[in-house]
């Protein structure tokens, strides 16, 4: 059995193999691309992304080190079969030479039909809770409607016999990168063709549409007999074709494109009504950290060393210093959108980046004395942070809402502000939704001595992922102008 340990994500880490009753590492001497591909495919991935160039800790001194040729095959298109477990640890290698690896997920273009005669149990994604849509028994990452497949120790379907409804459908579409679900049903009532897989989940129940992953909702792995005996109960969904990042982009908005995961890709910035790339000339670690932090991540993992396609020739290229700051511990503020594309750079020099997720310990308290106009989650107007007793912190999940709009201020809670707006704010902050919302005068978060920035914030639904996608007014009613007791608050 193989596992990856010590990585930032489930697809990467130090390779460990279970043999002779203990987990051991693999010696990197003689380890090559075929070995790397074999290991990744045995773990359910498409191929290796990189190996032995990851900043991942070595195994402990008490662990054995197995020989490299434990995992090799004559064909890296298949999973291969491992050799038998060695009788003892190798003595010509140290843990400083432990194999580390990063595996690449399946893309629809690279999927292949695999039978037991070529390679058994090929799986497109090895993480429980992963989703893909299928039509006529064929899955594709490009589908926005179809029968829902969920990965749970193997691919299968979701039974639609009780709870499955609009909330669950919306969450599925969110997870697939769409703004929400336009409709949902069961396979027997729509023409998506029969999906010849067994049921994996039943009684999937999302309390609201606020969740961003179906695995955050409750579900049962005990399948009712009605679903066990018929694929006509397979849950289906049709998502709105709008991608989350296309629903209402604002000047300065960042997105990552072309990566295998949502945390990596080619950096694109929305300016002058179009998405452009950033020139890598002069781009450094501070810029990389700033971009990742503006996207809501902890810091960069790597940049400009990713095998990701360049921007298209019609895209403008914005200058590197659009997103820079004197301190990569702060989020920084973006410069104004440039008036035109740079001409001294080509798309072969587009910035690519991989960001590292937040860990709770890395969150920091930021005040005006440490970083002015700190921008969180997004690099422009519309950024959010929560505050208590006039001190803001990225670790707060409840407090008075601060909004960035040409400077930090508050949101007036005198009319539209309610559960939908509160849910969207919590989504933007990285939480699944809001447990409550109110105004500062009714809760004990202390007075926030800032001026009002937005009034009449109105989100048509909880499906938005950024408060800037909702309607709002910069004209502040007199009631809010004269009192901070109307500051909007939220508890996520």
C-alpha positions as CSV (number, residue, x, y, z in Angstrom):
1,X,0.0,0.0,0.0
2,X,1.2,3.5,-0.8
3,X,0.5,6.9,0.9
4,X,1.8,10.4,0.4
5,X,2.8,12.2,3.6
6,X,3.9,15.8,4.6
7,X,2.5,17.6,1.5
8,X,0.2,20.6,1.5
9,X,-2.4,18.7,-0.6
10,X,-3.5,15.1,-0.9
11,X,-1.9,14.7,-4.3
12,X,1.7,15.3,-3.1
13,X,4.1,14.3,-0.4
14,X,6.8,12.0,0.7
15,X,6.2,8.5,-0.8
16,X,5.7,5.9,1.9
17,X,5.0,2.2,1.3
18,X,3.6,-0.3,3.9
19,X,5.8,-3.4,4.1
20,X,6.6,-5.9,6.8
21,X,4.2,-4.2,9.2
22,X,5.6,-0.7,8.9
23,X,5.6,2.4,6.7
24,X,8.9,3.1,5.0
25,X,10.2,5.6,2.4
26,X,11.7,5.0,-1.0
27,X,15.3,5.8,-2.0
28,X,15.5,8.4,-4.7
29,X,18.7,7.0,-6.2
30,X,17.8,5.7,-9.7
31,X,14.2,6.9,-9.4
32,X,12.9,8.2,-12.7
33,X,9.8,9.3,-14.6
34,X,8.4,5.8,-15.2
35,X,8.6,5.1,-11.4
36,X,6.9,8.5,-10.7
37,X,4.1,7.9,-13.2
38,X,3.6,4.4,-11.9
39,X,3.2,5.6,-8.3
40,X,0.8,8.4,-9.2
41,X,-1.3,6.0,-11.3
42,X,-1.4,3.5,-8.6
43,X,-2.8,6.2,-6.4
44,X,-5.5,7.1,-9.0
45,X,-3.9,10.1,-10.7
46,X,-3.1,10.6,-14.3
47,X,0.6,11.1,-14.2
48,X,3.3,12.7,-12.1
49,X,3.6,16.5,-12.0
50,X,7.1,16.7,-10.5
51,X,9.2,14.6,-8.2
52,X,12.2,15.1,-5.8
53,X,12.0,18.9,-6.1
54,X,9.4,19.5,-3.4
55,X,10.1,21.2,0.0
56,X,8.7,18.3,2.0
57,X,10.2,16.9,5.2
58,X,12.1,13.6,5.2
59,X,10.9,10.5,6.9
60,X,11.8,9.9,10.6
61,X,15.0,8.2,11.4
62,X,13.2,5.1,12.7
63,X,11.5,4.4,9.4
64,X,13.0,1.8,7.0
65,X,14.0,2.8,3.5
66,X,12.8,0.5,0.7
67,X,14.6,0.2,-2.6
68,X,13.6,2.2,-5.6
69,X,12.6,-0.7,-7.8
70,X,9.7,-1.6,-5.5
71,X,7.4,0.4,-7.8
72,X,8.3,0.1,-11.5
73,X,6.7,-1.1,-14.6
74,X,7.6,-1.4,-18.3
75,X,4.7,0.9,-19.2
76,X,3.9,4.1,-17.4
77,X,0.5,4.2,-19.1
78,X,-0.7,1.6,-16.6
79,X,-0.7,1.3,-12.8
80,X,1.8,-1.5,-13.0
81,X,2.2,-4.1,-10.3
82,X,4.6,-3.8,-7.4
83,X,7.3,-6.2,-6.7
84,X,7.2,-8.2,-3.4
85,X,8.0,-6.4,-0.2
86,X,11.7,-6.4,0.5
87,X,13.0,-8.4,3.5
88,X,14.8,-5.4,5.0
89,X,15.7,-1.7,4.6
90,X,18.5,-0.6,2.3
91,X,21.6,0.7,4.0
92,X,23.1,2.7,1.1
93,X,20.6,5.5,1.2
94,X,19.6,8.1,3.8
95,X,16.3,9.8,4.5
96,X,17.7,13.0,2.9
97,X,17.2,11.0,-0.4
98,X,13.5,10.1,0.3
99,X,11.4,10.2,-2.8
100,X,8.8,13.1,-2.9
101,X,6.2,13.5,-5.6
102,X,3.4,15.6,-6.8
103,X,0.7,13.9,-8.9
104,X,-1.5,15.4,-11.6
105,X,-5.3,14.8,-11.6
106,X,-7.1,13.4,-14.7
107,X,-8.2,15.8,-17.4
108,X,-11.0,14.7,-19.7
109,X,-8.6,14.7,-22.7
110,X,-6.2,12.2,-21.0
111,X,-8.8,9.7,-19.8
112,X,-8.4,6.3,-21.3
113,X,-10.5,3.1,-21.3
114,X,-8.8,0.6,-19.1
115,X,-9.9,-3.0,-18.5
116,X,-8.6,-5.7,-16.2
117,X,-6.5,-7.0,-19.0
118,X,-4.5,-3.7,-19.3
119,X,-4.7,-2.2,-15.8
120,X,-7.2,-2.7,-13.1
121,X,-9.4,-0.2,-11.3
122,X,-8.4,3.0,-13.1
123,X,-9.9,5.9,-11.2
124,X,-10.1,9.5,-12.3
125,X,-9.9,11.0,-8.9
126,X,-8.9,9.4,-5.6
127,X,-10.3,11.9,-3.1
128,X,-13.6,11.0,-1.4
129,X,-16.2,13.6,-2.2
130,X,-14.9,14.4,-5.7
131,X,-17.6,15.0,-8.4
132,X,-17.9,14.7,-12.1
133,X,-21.0,14.7,-14.4
134,X,-21.7,11.9,-16.8
135,X,-23.9,11.4,-19.9
136,X,-24.7,8.0,-21.5
137,X,-22.2,6.4,-19.1
138,X,-19.3,8.7,-20.2
139,X,-18.0,11.3,-17.7
140,X,-16.4,14.6,-18.7
141,X,-15.0,17.6,-16.9
142,X,-16.6,19.8,-19.6
143,X,-20.2,18.8,-18.8
144,X,-22.4,21.3,-16.9
145,X,-25.4,19.0,-16.8
146,X,-25.7,15.2,-16.5
147,X,-25.8,12.4,-14.0
148,X,-23.9,13.1,-10.8
149,X,-21.0,10.8,-10.0
150,X,-19.3,11.0,-6.6
151,X,-16.1,9.4,-5.6
152,X,-16.2,7.3,-2.4
153,X,-13.6,4.6,-2.4
154,X,-14.5,4.3,-6.1
155,X,-16.8,6.1,-8.5
156,X,-20.6,5.7,-8.1
157,X,-23.9,7.6,-8.1
158,X,-26.0,9.5,-5.6
159,X,-29.5,8.2,-4.8
160,X,-32.3,10.7,-5.4
161,X,-35.1,9.3,-3.3
162,X,-35.6,11.7,-0.4
163,X,-33.6,14.8,0.5
164,X,-32.0,15.6,-2.9
165,X,-33.3,19.0,-3.9
166,X,-32.3,22.5,-4.9
167,X,-29.8,23.0,-2.0
168,X,-27.9,19.8,-2.8
169,X,-28.0,20.6,-6.6
170,X,-26.6,24.1,-5.9
171,X,-23.8,22.8,-3.8
172,X,-22.8,20.3,-6.5
173,X,-22.7,23.1,-9.1
174,X,-20.6,25.3,-6.8
175,X,-18.1,22.4,-6.3
176,X,-17.9,22.1,-10.1
177,X,-17.2,25.8,-10.5
178,X,-20.6,27.0,-11.6
179,X,-22.8,29.7,-10.0
180,X,-25.7,27.4,-9.2
181,X,-28.2,24.8,-10.4
182,X,-30.9,25.7,-13.0
183,X,-32.6,22.3,-12.5
184,X,-32.2,18.9,-10.9
185,X,-34.0,15.6,-11.2
186,X,-33.4,11.8,-11.3
187,X,-32.0,9.8,-14.2
188,X,-35.3,8.1,-14.9
189,X,-37.0,11.5,-15.7
190,X,-34.3,13.0,-18.0
191,X,-32.5,11.8,-21.1
192,X,-28.9,11.6,-19.9
193,X,-28.6,7.9,-20.6
194,X,-28.1,5.1,-18.0
195,X,-25.0,5.3,-15.8
196,X,-24.0,1.7,-15.1
197,X,-22.4,2.4,-11.7
198,X,-23.4,1.3,-8.2
199,X,-24.8,3.8,-5.7
200,X,-22.3,5.3,-3.3
201,X,-24.3,7.8,-1.3
202,X,-27.9,8.1,-0.2
203,X,-29.9,10.7,1.9
204,X,-27.5,13.5,0.9
205,X,-28.8,16.5,2.8
206,X,-27.4,20.0,2.7
207,X,-29.0,22.4,5.2
208,X,-28.6,25.2,2.7
209,X,-27.0,26.1,-0.6
210,X,-24.2,27.8,1.3
211,X,-21.8,24.8,1.2
212,X,-19.0,24.7,-1.4
213,X,-18.4,21.0,-1.3
214,X,-20.9,18.1,-1.2
215,X,-18.8,16.3,1.3
216,X,-19.6,19.1,3.8
217,X,-23.3,18.0,3.7
218,X,-24.6,14.9,5.6
219,X,-25.0,11.6,3.7
220,X,-25.4,7.9,4.2
221,X,-23.4,5.1,2.7
222,X,-26.3,2.7,3.5
223,X,-28.3,2.5,0.2
224,X,-32.0,2.0,0.2
225,X,-33.3,-1.0,-1.7
226,X,-35.1,1.2,-4.3
227,X,-31.8,2.7,-5.3
228,X,-29.8,-0.5,-5.1
229,X,-31.9,-2.1,-7.7
230,X,-32.3,0.7,-10.2
231,X,-30.2,3.4,-11.9
232,X,-33.3,5.4,-12.6
233,X,-32.9,7.0,-9.2
234,X,-29.4,8.4,-10.0
235,X,-29.3,12.1,-9.0
236,X,-28.9,14.5,-12.0
237,X,-28.2,18.2,-12.2
238,X,-28.1,21.0,-14.7
239,X,-25.9,23.9,-13.7
240,X,-26.0,27.5,-15.0
241,X,-23.3,27.7,-17.6
242,X,-21.8,30.8,-16.0
243,X,-18.6,30.1,-14.2
244,X,-18.2,31.6,-10.8
245,X,-15.4,33.9,-12.0
246,X,-17.5,35.1,-15.0
247,X,-20.6,36.0,-13.0
248,X,-19.7,39.7,-12.4
249,X,-16.0,40.4,-12.6
250,X,-14.8,43.8,-11.3
251,X,-11.6,45.7,-12.1
252,X,-8.7,44.2,-10.3
253,X,-10.3,40.8,-9.8
254,X,-7.8,37.9,-10.1
255,X,-8.4,34.3,-11.3
256,X,-6.1,31.3,-11.9
257,X,-6.6,29.5,-15.2
258,X,-5.4,26.3,-16.8
259,X,-4.3,24.5,-13.7
260,X,-5.1,21.0,-12.5
261,X,-6.6,22.5,-9.3
262,X,-8.3,25.7,-8.2
263,X,-5.2,26.9,-6.3
264,X,-2.9,26.9,-9.3
265,X,-2.8,28.3,-12.8
266,X,-2.0,31.1,-15.1
267,X,-2.6,34.4,-13.3
268,X,-5.2,36.6,-15.0
269,X,-6.4,40.0,-14.0
270,X,-9.6,41.7,-15.1
271,X,-8.9,45.2,-16.3
272,X,-10.5,47.5,-18.9
273,X,-13.3,45.0,-19.5
274,X,-11.0,42.0,-20.3
275,X,-8.9,39.3,-18.7
276,X,-5.2,39.7,-19.2
277,X,-2.1,37.9,-18.0
278,X,0.9,39.3,-16.0
279,X,4.4,39.5,-17.4
280,X,6.9,37.3,-15.4
281,X,9.8,39.7,-16.0
282,X,10.8,41.0,-12.5
283,X,8.2,38.9,-10.8
284,X,9.4,37.6,-7.4
285,X,8.4,35.9,-4.2
286,X,6.8,39.0,-2.7
287,X,4.6,39.4,-5.8
288,X,3.7,35.7,-5.6
289,X,2.8,35.9,-2.0
290,X,0.7,39.0,-2.5
291,X,-1.3,37.4,-5.3
292,X,-1.9,34.2,-3.3
293,X,-2.9,36.2,-0.2
294,X,-5.2,38.4,-2.3
295,X,-6.9,35.2,-3.5
296,X,-7.4,34.1,0.1
297,X,-4.5,31.6,0.4
298,X,-1.7,31.6,2.9
299,X,1.2,32.0,0.6
300,X,2.7,30.8,-2.7
301,X,3.9,27.3,-3.1
302,X,5.8,27.7,-6.4
303,X,5.6,30.0,-9.4
304,X,6.7,30.2,-13.0
305,X,7.7,26.5,-12.9
306,X,4.4,24.9,-13.8
307,X,3.5,23.2,-17.0
308,X,0.5,25.3,-17.7
309,X,-0.5,26.8,-21.1
310,X,0.1,30.4,-21.9
311,X,-2.6,33.0,-22.4
312,X,-4.1,33.3,-25.9
313,X,-2.6,35.8,-28.3
314,X,-5.6,38.1,-28.2
315,X,-5.2,38.6,-24.4
316,X,-3.5,41.7,-23.1
317,X,-0.4,41.4,-20.9
318,X,-0.4,43.6,-17.8
319,X,2.8,44.8,-16.1
320,X,4.3,42.8,-13.3
321,X,4.0,45.6,-10.7
322,X,0.2,45.6,-10.9
323,X,0.3,43.4,-7.8
324,X,3.1,44.2,-5.5
325,X,3.7,45.2,-1.9
326,X,6.6,46.2,0.3
327,X,5.8,43.4,2.7
328,X,4.6,39.9,1.7
329,X,3.2,39.5,5.2
330,X,0.5,41.9,4.2
331,X,-2.0,41.6,1.4
332,X,-0.9,44.8,-0.2
333,X,-3.0,47.0,-2.5
334,X,-3.2,46.8,-6.2
335,X,-2.1,49.7,-8.4
336,X,-4.7,51.1,-10.8
337,X,-5.5,49.1,-13.9
338,X,-3.1,50.0,-16.7
339,X,-4.4,51.8,-19.7
340,X,-2.9,49.4,-22.1
341,X,-1.0,46.1,-22.5
342,X,2.8,46.0,-22.2
343,X,4.6,45.3,-25.5
344,X,8.0,44.2,-24.1
345,X,6.7,40.8,-23.0
346,X,5.2,37.8,-24.7
347,X,2.7,35.2,-23.5
348,X,5.5,32.7,-23.1
349,X,6.4,34.8,-20.1
350,X,3.0,34.7,-18.5
351,X,3.1,34.3,-14.7
352,X,1.9,30.9,-13.4
353,X,1.5,30.2,-9.8
354,X,0.5,27.6,-7.2
355,X,-0.8,28.8,-3.9
356,X,-0.8,27.1,-0.5
357,X,-4.0,26.8,1.5
358,X,-4.6,28.4,4.8
359,X,-3.6,26.7,8.0
360,X,-5.1,28.1,11.1
361,X,-1.8,28.8,12.7
362,X,-0.6,31.0,9.8
363,X,-3.4,33.5,10.1
364,X,-2.4,36.8,11.5
365,X,-3.9,39.9,13.1
366,X,-3.5,43.0,10.9
367,X,-4.1,46.5,12.1
368,X,-3.6,49.9,10.5
369,X,-0.2,50.1,12.3
370,X,1.2,47.0,10.5
371,X,-0.3,47.3,7.0
372,X,-2.5,50.1,5.7
373,X,-5.4,49.3,3.4
374,X,-5.0,45.6,3.8
375,X,-6.9,43.8,1.1
376,X,-8.1,40.3,1.8
377,X,-9.4,37.6,-0.6
378,X,-9.7,39.9,-3.6
379,X,-7.2,42.6,-4.7
380,X,-9.7,45.5,-5.3
381,X,-12.8,47.1,-4.0
382,X,-15.1,44.5,-2.4
383,X,-12.6,42.9,-0.1
384,X,-13.9,41.9,3.3
385,X,-12.5,41.4,6.9
386,X,-14.3,41.1,10.2
387,X,-13.6,43.3,13.2
388,X,-14.2,43.3,17.0
389,X,-13.7,46.3,19.2
390,X,-12.2,48.2,16.3
391,X,-9.5,45.6,15.6
392,X,-9.7,43.4,12.5
393,X,-8.3,39.9,12.2
394,X,-8.3,37.3,9.5
395,X,-8.9,34.7,12.1
396,X,-12.3,36.1,13.1
397,X,-15.3,34.1,11.9
398,X,-17.8,36.5,13.6
399,X,-17.7,40.3,14.0
400,X,-18.5,43.6,12.4
401,X,-18.2,43.5,8.6
402,X,-15.5,45.8,7.1
403,X,-15.6,46.4,3.3
404,X,-12.9,47.8,1.2
405,X,-14.1,50.5,-1.2
406,X,-11.3,53.0,-1.9
407,X,-10.4,52.5,1.8
408,X,-11.9,50.4,4.6
409,X,-15.3,51.1,6.0
410,X,-18.6,49.4,7.1
411,X,-21.8,48.2,5.5
412,X,-25.1,49.8,6.6
413,X,-27.7,47.4,7.9
414,X,-30.9,49.3,7.6
415,X,-32.9,47.6,4.8
416,X,-31.8,44.7,2.6
417,X,-29.1,43.1,4.7
418,X,-30.2,39.6,5.7
419,X,-29.4,35.9,5.4
420,X,-28.4,35.9,1.7
421,X,-26.0,38.8,2.1
422,X,-24.6,37.3,5.3
423,X,-24.0,33.9,3.6
424,X,-22.2,35.6,0.7
425,X,-19.9,37.4,3.1
426,X,-19.1,34.2,4.8
427,X,-18.5,32.4,1.5
428,X,-16.0,35.2,0.5
429,X,-14.2,34.7,3.9
430,X,-13.9,31.0,3.2
431,X,-16.6,29.7,5.4
432,X,-19.6,27.5,4.4
433,X,-22.3,30.1,5.4
434,X,-23.7,32.4,8.1
435,X,-25.2,31.1,11.3
436,X,-26.6,34.5,12.2
437,X,-26.6,38.2,11.1
438,X,-27.5,41.4,12.9
439,X,-26.3,45.0,13.4
440,X,-23.6,46.3,15.7
441,X,-26.1,48.0,18.1
442,X,-27.7,44.6,18.9
443,X,-24.6,42.5,19.5
444,X,-21.5,42.9,21.6
445,X,-18.7,43.2,19.1
446,X,-17.8,46.7,20.2
447,X,-18.0,50.0,18.2
448,X,-16.1,50.1,14.8
449,X,-15.0,53.7,14.3
450,X,-15.0,53.7,10.6
451,X,-17.3,55.5,8.1
452,X,-19.9,53.7,6.1
453,X,-18.9,52.6,2.6
454,X,-21.9,50.6,1.3
455,X,-25.6,50.8,1.8
456,X,-28.5,48.8,0.4
457,X,-26.4,45.7,-0.3
458,X,-28.8,43.2,-1.9
459,X,-27.8,39.7,-3.0
460,X,-30.5,37.9,-5.0
461,X,-29.5,34.6,-3.5
462,X,-26.8,33.0,-1.3
463,X,-25.2,31.5,-4.4
464,X,-22.7,34.3,-4.9
465,X,-19.1,33.9,-3.7
466,X,-18.2,37.6,-3.5
467,X,-20.2,40.5,-2.0
468,X,-19.1,42.6,-5.0
469,X,-21.2,40.4,-7.2
470,X,-24.3,41.8,-5.4
471,X,-25.9,45.2,-5.9
472,X,-25.1,48.0,-3.5
473,X,-25.2,51.8,-3.2
474,X,-22.4,54.1,-2.2
475,X,-24.9,56.7,-1.2
476,X,-25.3,56.3,2.6
477,X,-28.7,57.0,4.3
478,X,-28.6,59.6,7.1
479,X,-29.4,57.0,9.7
480,X,-26.2,55.1,9.0
481,X,-24.1,58.2,8.4
482,X,-24.7,59.3,12.0
483,X,-24.4,56.0,13.9
484,X,-22.1,53.0,13.9
485,X,-24.9,51.0,15.7
486,X,-26.1,50.2,12.1
487,X,-22.9,48.5,11.1
488,X,-23.7,45.1,9.6
489,X,-22.4,42.1,11.5
490,X,-22.2,38.4,10.8
491,X,-21.4,35.1,12.5
492,X,-20.1,32.4,10.1
